Each structure stands twice: as C-alpha cells, then as structure tokens.
C-alpha cells in the first residue's frame, strides 16, 4: 500500500508551518489514523516534535544532500505502512540554493519530484485581500508544484477572515483552515531553534491543545481530501552512509540528542547493532563494540557534568586506542581539549583531539557542506564525497595540530578549506553527515 502525502509549506519562515503541522499530526492521530511525518531539509529539532505527535519516528527529506534514488526509497518506505504522510517544509516553499534542477534543498523540489500537493500556511497579519496575490504567485511560480489549499494564520477578526478567504477562494484554491492570533500556541526557542521536545515536561498537554485547535480551526475532512500518492521512480532504499562498524556504541542522553534517523536506519539495514550509552551518566562505550559515535547535541548546557565524567573520559580514551571514534558537531566539541560555556568558564573535555571551542562569544555557522575525505575514517574511504549540514554557534578558539579530516565547500561549491580533525583512530567534524554524494 502507498499512502497519500501532503506537504505543509509557507511563503517564509515564521508563518506557522510547525504549529499547523503539529496540530494536524496530533489531530489525525487522535482520529485513529496511522500518520507518518517528515521534515524537508536538514532540520533535526522539528522531527522530534513530529515523533511525539505521531508516535512514529520522523525522517528528513533533503533534495540537496540526498541523491534522488535515496529520496525515492525513503518516501516509498515512509508511505508503505501508514494512512497518510505529512511533510513539513523548510523556510519558504521555493527557498533553496544552487542552480541544479531538483536539487536545491527547497521544499518545492519535493512537491515537484513526488507530485505531492502543498497546503500553504499564510501569516495574514497586516493584510487581507493581498494574501490572494501572494497565493496566485505561488500557485503559478513553478510548473509541477500544486497549491491544493491554504490555511490562514494569525487572523484578527471574522471580517479579516472573510476578506482574505474570499479573495483566495476566487482563485479556486480552498481555504481549509483559519487560525486566530494566539501566542499561547507558540513553543519556546533557544539558539538552535525550538527548545527540544524531550525538554518539555508539558509536551503532551501542548500537543493536546494544538489538536483541539485543529478540531476548531482546521477543516480536517477537507484537508484529508487533499493528499495524493507520491510518484516514486524506485522503492529500493539506498544506504545513506556505510556503518562505521557492525556493533556501534552510540552516545545517547540529554547532551547527545541528534543523529539523522535515516542514517541509523541504513546502519540497521546493513545488520549493524546499535548499543547506546550515556556519557552524562559517566558511562563508557561498551567494550564489545567495534566503533563509537558521538552525535550532535548541546554539550554547552552540561559542560560541567561532562568535565566531571571521568569514567566516560577514561573509558573512551581506552576504547579509542584500538577502535574508531567519531564525533559530529556537539560530539566533535566533546572530543576536544576544552569547551568554554556561555558564562566564560572553561571545562576540560576528553582531549582526544587538540581543538577547543567556545560559546562565550556566539557566532552562527550555518549552511550545507560538501566534504571530500582526506583519509579513511568512520564516514567513508579516502577521497569519497559526503554531503551534510553545519548549524552551531560555537567558535573554534584553538585549532590544535591534528590532521584535517576533509576538504569542504559550501552548498554552492565555493571552497571553505579543510575541516575537522583526526588523531589516531579518533575523528570529528562540525558538519553533520547526511548522505554520500
């Protein structure tokens, strides 16, 4: 069975995509539907909220970082045992990079490739009939992208609703939701986006409130009539990245919170076993494993406890004498000599690599990365190409003298230089690997 799919998108960031998506996901699950969620692009925070709303692990679909065949396989698998797939867009519907057709990272790439209809969320603050001109432009901007319906967000009054909705429906595009202005519906944020799902003690109550909002404000029956079965060229799921071993020690706790689900799924399909451990609980990687992976997360929020976790640090050092250890972003920071937190306090990290990082003076590092590996490592073989994404506010204040791990370029192919480090069997990078190019 191939379930129908729908994309929730918007003209710009901040229009209410996540609010509407979570409301829709939770409400449909309450109705007894098996709902699968996905996120366009490399975002790793929103999918955790998706999972809480649906009871199923969400996934990322990234037209820039993922080869088309990998996208096809992921969408085919995602629609095989559910009733509906809901894909939350990224930024504005057509926002992407580069000029390679269909591989810009834009949400519209997914809509066109899979022939999936778009539900457009419009922030109508400060406008009424003018919203119809915006919808008209979005509906005609790119052949193959279908605007199937609209949701009006932050509506101020019945008159405001009538003026905007009547103008849009004159375009033969139905308005299937009207959400009033309500700051209570918003989730709190921190420097990398929303505060993570696991940190909300009241997450179930928040999702319940969104589901109730959906029942009041969205025409769920009309929305359920919009999705259509995605068009895929192949149902075979290709491996995103080779497993770094057949028994992988994976750090998982409040510090190490993120590794792309499709990467873990690919490892498991290759018969690799995942063995979780908690550095924050002063646990070392299982000695029976043949590799260790430290994912991204928020080490800056727990730097003091990590510095005091002597069992973890000594155990990891022993592990690394004979087996590969790799760290991404937050994991890379923990592999360094030290981490300076937002208050300017320096905390000793594992010292398995020679660099040091700081949050005392935050600077945004954001964007796609193309990497060419300079040597064999947990990510792949020498000279192989990896596509990934970098998103952090930490600064590299000491570079150390480790061998660089990769030559990197931005998403448009502009060279950035070398990045990451390797010392013995220990490697690390600031960028998160998404797929082999």
C-alpha positions as CSV (number, residue, x, y, z in Angstrom):
1,X,0.0,0.0,0.0
2,X,1.2,3.5,-0.8
3,X,-0.3,6.1,1.5
4,X,-1.2,9.6,0.2
5,X,1.1,12.5,1.1
6,X,0.7,16.2,1.7
7,X,3.3,19.0,2.2
8,X,2.7,21.8,4.7
9,X,4.7,24.8,3.4
10,X,4.6,28.6,3.7
11,X,5.9,31.7,1.9
12,X,8.5,32.4,4.6
13,X,9.9,31.1,7.9
14,X,7.8,32.1,11.0
15,X,4.5,31.8,9.2
16,X,3.3,29.0,11.4
17,X,4.3,25.8,9.5
18,X,5.3,23.9,12.6
19,X,2.3,24.9,14.6
20,X,-0.1,23.9,11.9
21,X,1.9,20.7,11.2
22,X,1.9,19.6,14.8
23,X,-1.8,20.4,15.2
24,X,-2.6,18.4,12.1
25,X,-0.4,15.4,13.0
26,X,-1.9,15.2,16.6
27,X,-5.5,15.6,15.5
28,X,-5.2,13.0,12.8
29,X,-3.6,10.5,15.2
30,X,-6.5,11.2,17.6
31,X,-8.8,10.2,14.9
32,X,-7.2,6.8,14.7
33,X,-5.1,7.3,11.6
34,X,-1.5,6.0,11.2
35,X,0.4,9.2,10.5
36,X,3.9,9.4,9.3
37,X,5.7,12.8,9.4
38,X,8.8,14.1,7.6
39,X,10.8,17.3,7.5
40,X,12.1,18.9,4.4
41,X,15.7,19.9,4.7
42,X,18.3,19.2,7.4
43,X,16.5,20.4,10.5
44,X,16.8,17.9,13.4
45,X,14.7,19.6,16.0
46,X,11.2,19.6,14.4
47,X,11.3,15.9,13.7
48,X,11.4,15.1,17.4
49,X,8.2,17.0,17.9
50,X,6.7,15.1,14.9
51,X,7.6,11.9,16.6
52,X,5.9,12.9,19.8
53,X,2.8,13.9,17.9
54,X,2.5,10.8,15.8
55,X,4.1,8.1,17.9
56,X,6.4,7.3,14.9
57,X,10.0,8.3,14.2
58,X,10.0,11.2,11.7
59,X,12.5,11.5,8.9
60,X,14.3,14.1,6.9
61,X,13.9,14.5,3.1
62,X,16.6,16.8,1.7
63,X,16.8,17.3,-2.1
64,X,20.2,18.9,-2.0
65,X,22.0,16.5,0.3
66,X,20.3,13.2,-0.7
67,X,20.7,11.6,-4.1
68,X,17.3,11.3,-5.9
69,X,17.3,7.5,-5.5
70,X,17.7,7.8,-1.8
71,X,14.8,10.2,-1.6
72,X,12.7,7.8,-3.6
73,X,13.4,4.9,-1.3
74,X,12.8,6.9,1.8
75,X,9.4,8.2,0.6
76,X,8.4,4.8,-0.6
77,X,9.3,3.2,2.8
78,X,7.6,6.1,4.6
79,X,4.3,5.5,2.8
80,X,4.2,1.7,3.0
81,X,2.5,1.0,6.3
82,X,0.6,4.2,7.2
83,X,-2.5,6.1,6.3
84,X,-1.0,9.4,5.4
85,X,2.4,11.1,5.1
86,X,2.7,14.8,6.2
87,X,5.9,16.6,5.2
88,X,6.7,19.9,6.9
89,X,8.5,22.3,4.6
90,X,11.6,24.4,5.4
91,X,11.8,28.2,5.1
92,X,9.7,29.5,2.2
93,X,8.4,27.0,-0.3
94,X,10.8,27.9,-3.1
95,X,13.8,28.8,-0.9
96,X,16.9,26.8,-1.7
97,X,20.5,27.1,-3.1
98,X,22.4,26.5,-6.3
99,X,21.0,26.0,-9.8
100,X,20.9,22.2,-10.2
101,X,17.3,21.5,-11.1
102,X,15.5,19.5,-8.5
103,X,18.5,19.6,-6.1
104,X,18.3,22.9,-4.4
105,X,17.1,21.8,-1.0
106,X,13.8,23.7,-1.5
107,X,10.5,22.2,-0.3
108,X,9.2,22.8,-3.8
109,X,11.7,20.2,-5.1
110,X,9.9,17.5,-3.1
111,X,6.5,18.7,-4.3
112,X,7.5,18.6,-7.9
113,X,9.5,15.3,-7.8
114,X,6.9,13.3,-6.0
115,X,3.8,15.2,-7.4
116,X,2.6,15.9,-3.8
117,X,0.1,18.7,-3.2
118,X,1.0,21.7,-1.0
119,X,-1.0,23.1,1.9
120,X,0.1,26.7,2.1
121,X,0.2,28.4,5.6
122,X,-0.2,32.2,5.3
123,X,0.6,34.7,8.1
124,X,-2.0,37.3,7.2
125,X,-1.0,39.9,9.8
126,X,-1.2,43.3,8.2
127,X,-3.0,42.1,5.0
128,X,-6.3,40.7,3.8
129,X,-7.1,40.5,0.1
130,X,-3.4,41.0,-0.7
131,X,-2.9,37.5,0.5
132,X,-4.6,36.3,-2.6
133,X,-2.0,37.9,-4.8
134,X,0.7,36.1,-2.9
135,X,-1.2,32.8,-3.3
136,X,-1.6,33.4,-7.0
137,X,2.1,34.0,-7.4
138,X,3.0,30.8,-5.5
139,X,0.5,28.8,-7.5
140,X,2.0,29.8,-10.8
141,X,5.7,30.2,-9.9
142,X,6.9,26.7,-10.7
143,X,5.3,24.1,-13.0
144,X,4.7,20.9,-11.2
145,X,4.1,22.5,-7.8
146,X,0.4,22.3,-6.9
147,X,-1.1,24.6,-4.2
148,X,-4.0,22.5,-3.1
149,X,-5.3,24.6,-0.2
150,X,-4.5,27.4,2.2
151,X,-4.6,27.9,5.9
152,X,-4.9,31.5,7.2
153,X,-2.8,32.0,10.4
154,X,-2.9,34.9,12.9
155,X,-6.4,36.1,11.8
156,X,-7.6,39.0,13.8
157,X,-11.4,39.0,13.3
158,X,-14.3,37.5,11.3
159,X,-14.1,40.4,8.8
160,X,-10.3,39.8,8.4
161,X,-11.0,36.1,7.7
162,X,-13.8,36.9,5.2
163,X,-11.8,39.4,3.2
164,X,-8.7,37.2,2.9
165,X,-10.6,33.9,2.4
166,X,-13.0,35.2,-0.3
167,X,-10.1,36.6,-2.3
168,X,-8.1,33.4,-2.2
169,X,-11.1,31.1,-2.9
170,X,-11.8,33.2,-6.0
171,X,-8.6,31.6,-7.4
172,X,-10.2,28.1,-7.0
173,X,-7.9,27.4,-4.1
174,X,-9.9,26.4,-1.0
175,X,-9.2,27.9,2.4
176,X,-9.2,24.8,4.7
177,X,-8.2,26.5,8.0
178,X,-8.4,29.8,9.9
179,X,-6.2,30.1,13.0
180,X,-6.6,33.1,15.2
181,X,-3.8,35.1,16.8
182,X,-2.8,33.2,20.0
183,X,0.7,33.5,21.4
184,X,-0.1,30.6,23.8
185,X,0.3,28.2,20.9
186,X,3.9,29.1,20.3
187,X,6.8,26.9,21.6
188,X,9.8,28.4,23.4
189,X,13.0,28.8,21.5
190,X,16.8,28.8,22.1
191,X,19.8,29.5,19.8
192,X,19.4,26.4,17.5
193,X,15.6,26.7,17.2
194,X,12.8,25.3,19.3
195,X,13.7,24.0,22.8
196,X,13.9,20.3,22.2
197,X,10.9,18.1,22.5
198,X,12.3,16.0,25.3
199,X,12.9,19.1,27.5
200,X,9.1,20.0,27.6
201,X,7.6,18.4,30.7
202,X,4.2,19.6,29.4
203,X,4.7,18.4,25.8
204,X,1.6,16.1,25.8
205,X,-0.6,19.0,27.1
206,X,0.8,21.3,24.5
207,X,0.1,18.8,21.7
208,X,-3.4,18.2,23.1
209,X,-4.1,21.9,22.9
210,X,-2.9,22.0,19.3
211,X,-5.1,19.1,18.4
212,X,-8.1,20.8,20.0
213,X,-7.2,23.9,18.0
214,X,-7.1,21.8,14.8
215,X,-10.6,20.5,15.5
216,X,-11.9,24.0,16.0
217,X,-9.9,25.9,13.3
218,X,-9.0,23.4,10.5
219,X,-11.4,21.6,8.2
220,X,-9.8,18.2,8.8
221,X,-12.1,16.4,6.4
222,X,-11.2,18.8,3.6
223,X,-7.5,18.5,4.4
224,X,-7.7,14.7,4.3
225,X,-9.1,15.0,0.8
226,X,-6.0,16.9,-0.5
227,X,-3.2,14.3,-0.3
228,X,-2.3,12.1,-3.2
229,X,0.0,9.1,-3.6
230,X,3.6,10.2,-4.2
231,X,5.2,9.3,-7.5
232,X,8.5,7.4,-7.0
233,X,10.9,6.0,-9.5
234,X,12.2,3.3,-7.3
235,X,11.1,1.7,-3.9
236,X,14.6,0.4,-3.0
237,X,16.1,2.3,0.0
238,X,19.8,3.0,-0.7
239,X,22.3,3.4,2.1
240,X,22.9,7.0,3.1
241,X,26.3,6.3,4.8
242,X,28.2,3.0,5.4
243,X,28.0,1.8,9.0
244,X,31.3,2.6,10.9
245,X,31.2,-0.9,12.3
246,X,28.9,-3.8,12.9
247,X,28.4,-3.1,16.6
248,X,28.3,0.7,17.2
249,X,28.4,2.3,20.6
250,X,26.1,5.4,20.3
251,X,26.1,8.1,22.9
252,X,22.5,9.0,23.8
253,X,21.4,11.3,26.6
254,X,20.5,14.9,27.2
255,X,23.8,16.0,25.7
256,X,23.9,13.7,22.6
257,X,20.5,14.1,21.2
258,X,20.8,14.0,17.4
259,X,21.7,11.7,14.6
260,X,19.6,11.6,11.4
261,X,17.1,8.7,11.6
262,X,17.8,7.7,8.1
263,X,21.4,7.2,8.9
264,X,20.7,4.8,11.8
265,X,18.1,3.0,9.7
266,X,20.7,2.4,7.0
267,X,23.1,1.0,9.5
268,X,20.5,-1.4,10.8
269,X,19.6,-2.5,7.3
270,X,23.3,-3.3,6.9
271,X,22.9,-5.6,10.0
272,X,24.8,-3.3,12.3
273,X,23.8,-3.3,16.0
274,X,23.3,0.0,17.9
275,X,24.5,-0.1,21.6
276,X,23.5,3.1,23.4
277,X,25.4,4.6,26.4
278,X,25.2,7.8,28.4
279,X,28.4,10.0,28.9
280,X,26.3,12.2,31.1
281,X,25.7,9.2,33.4
282,X,29.5,8.7,33.3
283,X,29.2,5.6,31.1
284,X,31.9,4.5,28.7
285,X,31.2,2.8,25.3
286,X,30.6,-0.9,25.5
287,X,34.0,-2.7,25.2
288,X,32.4,-5.3,22.9
289,X,31.6,-2.7,20.2
290,X,33.9,-2.1,17.2
291,X,33.2,1.7,16.8
292,X,31.8,4.6,18.8
293,X,29.8,7.6,17.5
294,X,29.2,10.8,19.5
295,X,26.3,12.6,17.8
296,X,25.4,16.3,18.0
297,X,23.5,18.0,20.8
298,X,24.0,20.6,23.5
299,X,27.3,19.9,25.4
300,X,27.5,23.6,26.3
301,X,24.4,23.1,28.6
302,X,26.0,20.2,30.5
303,X,29.7,21.0,30.2
304,X,30.4,20.8,33.9
305,X,28.9,17.4,34.3
306,X,30.8,16.1,31.2
307,X,34.1,17.5,32.6
308,X,33.5,15.6,35.8
309,X,32.6,12.3,34.0
310,X,36.0,10.7,34.5
311,X,34.7,7.2,33.8
312,X,33.4,8.2,30.5
313,X,36.5,10.1,29.5
314,X,39.0,7.4,30.5
315,X,36.8,4.7,29.1
316,X,36.5,6.5,25.7
317,X,40.3,7.0,25.6
318,X,40.9,3.3,26.2
319,X,38.3,2.4,23.5
320,X,40.0,4.8,21.0
321,X,43.3,3.1,21.3
322,X,42.1,0.2,19.1
323,X,38.8,1.2,17.6
324,X,37.4,4.2,15.7
325,X,35.6,7.0,17.5
326,X,33.8,9.8,15.6
327,X,32.1,12.9,16.8
328,X,29.7,15.3,14.9
329,X,29.2,18.9,16.0
330,X,28.5,18.6,19.7
331,X,30.3,15.3,19.7
332,X,33.3,16.9,18.0
333,X,33.3,19.6,20.7
334,X,33.4,16.9,23.4
335,X,36.4,15.2,21.7
336,X,38.4,18.4,22.0
337,X,40.7,19.7,24.8
338,X,38.2,22.2,26.3
339,X,34.8,23.9,26.0
340,X,34.1,27.4,27.2
341,X,30.5,27.9,28.1
342,X,28.3,31.0,27.7
343,X,29.4,32.3,31.1
344,X,33.1,32.2,30.0
345,X,34.0,29.1,32.1
346,X,36.4,26.6,30.6
347,X,35.6,22.9,31.1
348,X,38.0,20.1,30.3
349,X,36.7,17.7,27.6
350,X,38.1,14.3,26.6
351,X,41.3,15.7,24.9
352,X,41.3,13.0,22.2
353,X,41.6,15.8,19.7
354,X,43.6,19.0,20.1
355,X,41.0,21.8,19.4
356,X,38.9,23.9,21.8
357,X,35.6,25.6,21.4
358,X,33.7,28.5,22.9
359,X,30.2,29.8,23.4
360,X,31.3,32.9,25.2
361,X,31.0,34.9,22.0
362,X,28.4,33.2,19.9
363,X,28.7,33.2,16.1
364,X,26.3,31.5,13.8
365,X,27.8,28.8,11.5
366,X,25.0,27.7,9.2
367,X,24.8,26.0,5.8
368,X,25.2,23.0,3.6
369,X,28.6,21.4,3.3
370,X,30.3,19.3,0.6
371,X,33.2,17.3,2.0
372,X,35.9,15.3,0.4
373,X,37.5,13.0,2.9
374,X,41.3,13.2,3.1
375,X,41.7,9.7,4.6
376,X,39.8,6.6,5.6
377,X,37.5,7.2,8.6
378,X,34.1,6.4,10.1
379,X,32.4,8.4,7.4
380,X,33.9,6.6,4.4
381,X,37.0,6.0,2.4
382,X,39.7,8.5,1.4
383,X,38.6,10.9,-1.4
384,X,34.9,9.9,-1.1
385,X,32.4,12.7,-1.1
386,X,29.9,13.4,1.7
387,X,27.1,16.0,1.7
388,X,26.0,17.4,5.1
389,X,25.0,20.4,7.1
390,X,26.5,22.7,9.7
391,X,24.4,24.5,12.3
392,X,26.0,25.8,15.5
393,X,27.0,28.9,17.4
394,X,30.3,27.6,18.8
395,X,33.6,29.1,17.7
396,X,36.9,27.2,17.3
397,X,39.3,29.1,19.5
398,X,42.2,26.6,19.4
399,X,42.8,24.5,16.3
400,X,45.3,22.1,17.8
401,X,47.7,20.2,15.4
402,X,45.6,17.2,14.3
403,X,45.5,16.2,10.7
404,X,42.5,17.7,8.9
405,X,39.7,15.2,8.1
406,X,38.2,16.8,5.0
407,X,38.3,19.5,2.4
408,X,35.0,21.3,2.4
409,X,33.0,23.6,0.3
410,X,29.6,25.3,0.8
411,X,26.4,24.2,-0.8
412,X,27.2,26.2,-4.0
413,X,30.7,24.5,-4.3
414,X,32.7,27.5,-3.0
415,X,35.8,26.2,-1.2
416,X,36.0,26.8,2.5
417,X,39.2,25.0,3.3
418,X,39.9,22.0,5.5
419,X,37.8,21.0,8.4
420,X,37.6,18.5,11.3
421,X,40.5,16.6,12.7
422,X,42.0,13.1,13.1
423,X,44.4,11.8,15.7
424,X,44.9,8.0,15.5
425,X,41.5,6.4,15.3
426,X,39.7,9.5,16.6
427,X,37.9,11.8,14.1
428,X,35.5,14.7,14.3
429,X,33.7,17.4,12.3
430,X,31.4,20.3,12.9
431,X,29.2,19.2,10.0
432,X,26.5,16.5,10.3
433,X,26.8,14.0,7.5
434,X,23.6,13.4,5.7
435,X,24.5,11.1,2.7
436,X,27.3,10.0,0.5
437,X,27.3,12.2,-2.7
